[in-house]
Amino acid sequence: RPSRQTRPRQTWKVSEMPDGVQLAKLCFDNDCVCSVLTLQDGSVRHGPLRKSIREAQTDLADLRALQRSRGDATACTELEARDVQAMTAFFSSRSGHGSRR
């Protein structure tokens, strides 16, 4: 999932990823981004794969707000639900349309 490569300029038109957003991989290196939510114990959870930085930033803002108001467990449940929705949407869009990339 998340990629360690840090060359976002070509694909994403930024010199570096915004705070809390990380390059990720779905089909090939750096083809997606995801939010990175830091939990109270210092561990991190990676949000759903997104095709735009703005979407990942929205995820992060929503998840942080939920984390502040209802805690880590609720934020993680929402993160998992968003991940399922994102993957379902991705694979649904590919089914029936050949092997489009």
Number of C-alpha atoms within 10 A of each C-alpha: 16 20 17 12 11 12 15 17 11 8 10 18 10 12 11 14 17 13 10 15 23 25 25 24 17 15 10 9 14 21 18 24 30 29 30 21 24 16 16 10 7 8 8 12 16 22 26 25 25 24 14 13 20 13 17 24 20 12 23 23 15 14 24 18 13 17 20 11 11 11 15 19 12 15 22 19 12 18 22 16 13 16 18 13 12 16 15 12 11 13 10 11 11 13 10 9 8 7 7 8 5
